[in-house]
Amino acid sequence: MATTAEELESFVEFARARLDTGERESSLEELFELWMHEHLSDPDYAENLAAIRGAIQDYQAGDRGRPAGELSRELWERLEDGEP
């Protein structure tokens, strides 16, 4: 397991490399999120993989989910009503 100092150095190297490419300016939060995505622990990776496989199985079984707009409206309504 990497130490905090090693993880910090890894992030700094990652961030510098991303910024040096000049693709586009990224915020610190965006860089950290990208770095975290590339450095998932084995349990986190397995959890994400299981969730993706489950979603694919649901889709293949005909579950198409709900439109994002519908979910957003429902969330806003719940928040306006003070519901968690």
WOPEMO-V188931 format. One record per pair of residues at least 12 apart in sequence whose C-alpha atoms are under 10 Angstrom apart, sorted by the first residue. I is the first residue (numbers start at 0). J is the second residue. Records with the same first field share a line. If there is no record, write none. Layout:
I = J, J
//
This chain:
0 = 40
6 = 38
9 = 34, 38
10 = 30, 31, 33, 34, 35, 38
11 = 30, 31, 34
13 = 30, 31, 33, 34, 37
14 = 26, 27, 29, 30, 31, 33, 34
15 = 30
17 = 30, 33
18 = 30
//
